[in-house]
């Protein structure tokens, strides 16, 4: 591994050194005007030291000369020792072993900015011609590529590469009252923008469907607030997994008092629900955010969070695993070169069942079909929410009128326990960021799910 | 890296861009250093020291634009990136709205330029001691006491020269209260200040109040019915309204034509009780815009009337709306005349709302969200903490429906905001 850096252990119990490059492209076109056309490259070197129960962390730009590495290592050690002013703290042996390996996605050669601009211009021109009544279009192309070379005093030597690309498409029309009505869709995948199919042929069906949904939404009615039977489309199951039980199963939140701490082995969901945070692969296929070893050099393993309705495991770092007395899952990840690793999800999914989506809808007398989400939030109580920007009424088993933007919420345990059907298909996405002190690229997936949940409305 | 070297880096990069043939260019060289004492699970855990340096370049070629950032200031790396930037800009579509700022001058030196590590540790210790003594059921999942120093120099080919040495302290706490098997929702507060010595740590940013309130939120009840009622929004929730309004008067919504306020300058868009103005000299805020303008004070809403829209230079050229440069944060919603406790008195049925957990409101203002860290209000009295309660409405309508504004405000640096009483929200 050419670019690995060597840790300098001194008298510390644990040292990790990370060299981290982060490259991003971002282009935004609003109504044919290129509002943003940006490429960035950031490189940094960091060191983190665990000494007598305290952590010290330091980072600096990567000079490529080795000088900063030495300074950063010294500063991290000094910082850990400075913390001793707070008095003795229990020092844990940090479990998790070590890992040696290099992992990078071999995608297509990257698109130039010129090619990206051409794709955007084609999309705008096609929409302007096909949907002349639109008020505006907004397209955003974004990719980011993290390369992390990690060495630890426990013997890990790792190159981890996370690369993902997203294309956001927003169409805006005018509602009957003159107010703007928007619909957003996105496609995402592993690799750079070159690995997404941004051709008109590929995106035309997506845009046609988005335009149809926009027209439905122009005449949307308010949801009836309260508890309802909802069929959540596959796009939503991933965020349900992530927000509802993913965050409460992060070991740092568990240590902080999340209700899940006392529920291991207990039923927390319907027996139809199995939920996994995959490290890197599923059924032999590499997932969108593959983590073979985390940013502490821990070999990553899958965390089966819920198995047939029972809570089974938490996602953890070395220290949180030591504190909880569990085996680390290799979930400690840092977003920026100057960030310390935190417990983060990787590829979180609810596994498919055996029902058909059409049958699940047909089985609802009075409820809602929820299809697209904006963002979500979890809570230590397991009460979760996420925004819904496309949903329809279901009456007597048939899909009816669109409803206005709303929010779905509930206690994750109550909602997941109410699940009575899980579809046999599955979709993955890696658009957006998870926010928890630092942003993070994660993927999420799942099938359609029928449950009882609380909708905001009148 | 010294300030002189930073300034030299900006000058060198601009000279290279001129030499390379850009018609216009904007260069910002910046260095940000931070020392941060972290608390994790009620214990001091980590001392973090970081240094981030960045060279941000924006270039115009024949009316075409591209931008880039790099952290490597080495001359060859910069030269190579400038060549790439030239290619990126040359391939962009021509747009007459592309331009760089001209003739801007600013020299900002603000806030504590040197951090005191001992002071940071003392403040972390004060937070921990207060928690243990006064709110023992509170778990501080995360907390931080930090000092940040952000130096930058921005130059343009049209003779703008803006420099900034900004220092500030910040405190933040995030946690949950727990009693046996019961747990509150998480809660948080924090902000930036220029002086961390003048008060006990918990007296900043209403940390003491947040910790005490959260302990009262361990036992919660649902609200039990659908009804239309009032809310008293605490400042953290008020920030959602202000942020939505600022988005409506900014570039994306104005260029896309999806702003509700595009043609409403001079009109009443909010309750006459509301006045929103800038505070670009707030702790942690530099009075500079991202597109290299000094940002003089600006009044956005005066007694409910929209005074200006706030497009960037590009947004202004694109839409024909007058350019109003704004800093990245620093907003002040004027205090009202009603004592905070009396805001509650006017509520027959509703909630005191600490936090709105919701997706981004739609362009037309429609929203619904779960109210967190909140209490029921009945006949003017605060009752039990709430769980699983949602409110829905329209943000634009909420701004119009503000019925009272508190005399007291919470100052977090980025925002100085009062408590607001607002009528006619749908509870479910």
Interface residues (C-beta under 8 A of the other chain):
Chain A: X30 X31 X32 X33 X34 X35 X36 X37 X38 X39 X40 X41 X42 X43 X44 X46 X54 X55 X56 X57 X58 X59 X60 X61 X62 X64 X75 X79 X80 X82 X83 X85 X86 X89 X112 X113 X114 X117 X121 X135 X136 X138 X172 X175 X179 X180 X181 X182 X222 X223 X225 X226 X252 X253 X255 X256 X257 X258 X259 X262 X337 X338 X340 X373 X374 X375 X376 X377 X379 X380 X381 X383 X385 X386 X387 X388 X389 X404 X405 X406 X407 X409 X410 X411 X437 X454 X455 X456 X457 X458
Chain B: X37 X38 X40 X41 X43 X44 X45 X46 X47 X48 X49 X50 X51 X52 X53 X54 X65 X66 X67 X68 X69 X70 X71 X72 X73 X74 X81 X84 X85 X87 X88 X89 X91 X92 X93 X95 X97 X117 X121 X124 X125 X139 X141 X142 X175 X176 X177 X178 X181 X183 X184 X185 X186 X226 X251 X252 X255 X256 X257 X258 X259 X260 X314 X318 X357 X358 X359 X360 X361 X362 X363 X364 X365 X366 X367 X368 X369 X370 X372 X387 X388 X390 X391 X392 X426 X427 X428
